[in-house]
C-alpha cells in the first residue's frame, strides 16, 4: 500500500476523490489535511469528517485543519460551484460529524508523516498549495524527503476556469504555487488540459443511485447535484469534471496520463493573468530546466470505468 496524504479544499470533486482514495486498496491514506479554497477551511474540515462518518473506512486517516487564507491574497471561494457548504448544500441534513480533527495543524501533520515515511510518501494536493508552501518554508529539508507531490492545477493549452487563463487552485493562491514550483521537489501537475476530458454525467449518477438507493449512491447523487447544474448552466453539459478524482487516480495508476517534463511558473499578479500557469514549451535552445512533470494526455474512458467500478462497488 502506498502511503499518501490528501491535501484538500473539500468541495464536490474533492469529496469524490476522497471516496475513490478510501475505496482503493492500493493506497494507505495517512492523513487528510484541509486548506481554504472552494469554501472556508472550517467547512472543508467538516466535510472531510462527514465523509469519514458516511464511509466508515477500516483505516481512519488523521484529519488536520490547515491554512485559513492564502499566503498574500484575500481568500476567493466558489460557492456558486460547490454550494455554500462545499457539498452542494446538503450537509445540514446530516448529523454533526462524530469524527474529530486532531489539534495539530496541517503543516505539522504533513511534516510528521513525511518523517515517518521518508522517500515513500506521496502528497496528493487537490486545492490551493498554501499548506505545502508553508511546510516548505518551515522545513524544506524534510519536504525534500517526499516521494512525489501530485497536484491538481494549472491550464496550459485550454482556457482557465477562473478568468480567461487561470485554473482555480492557482488563482486562489498563486504565491504558494510559485513557491512550491521553485522548491525543487518531485512534482506532477494535473491541469485542466486533462481533467476537463474526464466527465461524470448526471445520468450515470442517477442510474447508480437506483442500484444503491439507501447509502453511498444517494449521498453522491445529492451532493453532486448543484455542481452538475452549475456545469450545465455554464458548459451546456449536465455532468461534472473529475479534476480531483483523476489526480487521485494517477497516484494509483500513473499510466492514466502521459506526462512531460517542463519548467512551470505561476503569474502571481495581474488583473487578467493572476494565477496563470506558464510552461516553457520551447523544444530546444534556451529552454529552462524542468521543475514539474505535466500531464498532457489522458485515457479518459479507461479512467471513468475505473472510477465508477471503485466508487460504486
HELIX and SHEET records of a PDB file:
HELIX    1   1 UNK A   12  UNK A   22  1                                  11    
HELIX    2   2 UNK A   41  UNK A   55  1                                  15    
HELIX    3   3 UNK A   79  UNK A   82  1                                   4    
HELIX    4   4 UNK A   91  UNK A   93  5                                   3    
HELIX    5   5 UNK A  106  UNK A  116  1                                  11    
HELIX    6   6 UNK A  130  UNK A  138  1                                   9    
HELIX    7   7 UNK A  140  UNK A  143  1                                   4    
HELIX    8   8 UNK A  168  UNK A  172  1                                   5    
HELIX    9   9 UNK A  174  UNK A  181  1                                   8    
HELIX   10  10 UNK A  192  UNK A  195  1                                   4    
HELIX   11  11 UNK A  202  UNK A  211  1                                  10    
HELIX   12  12 UNK A  216  UNK A  235  1                                  20    
HELIX   13  13 UNK A  243  UNK A  252  1                                  10    
HELIX   14  14 UNK A  254  UNK A  256  5                                   3    
HELIX   15  15 UNK A  300  UNK A  311  1                                  12    
SHEET    1   A 8 UNK A  62  UNK A  65  0                                        
SHEET    2   A 8 UNK A  27  UNK A  34  1                                        
SHEET    3   A 8 UNK A   2  UNK A   8  1                                        
SHEET    4   A 8 UNK A 122  UNK A 125  1                                        
SHEET    5   A 8 UNK A 148  UNK A 152  1                                        
SHEET    6   A 8 UNK A 187  UNK A 190  1                                        
SHEET    7   A 8 UNK A 292  UNK A 298  1                                        
SHEET    8   A 8 UNK A 257  UNK A 262 -1                                        
SHEET    1   B 2 UNK A 199  UNK A 201  0                                        
SHEET    2   B 2 UNK A 239  UNK A 241 -1                                        
SHEET    1   C 2 UNK A 264  UNK A 266  0                                        
SHEET    2   C 2 UNK A 277  UNK A 279 -1                                        
END                                                                             
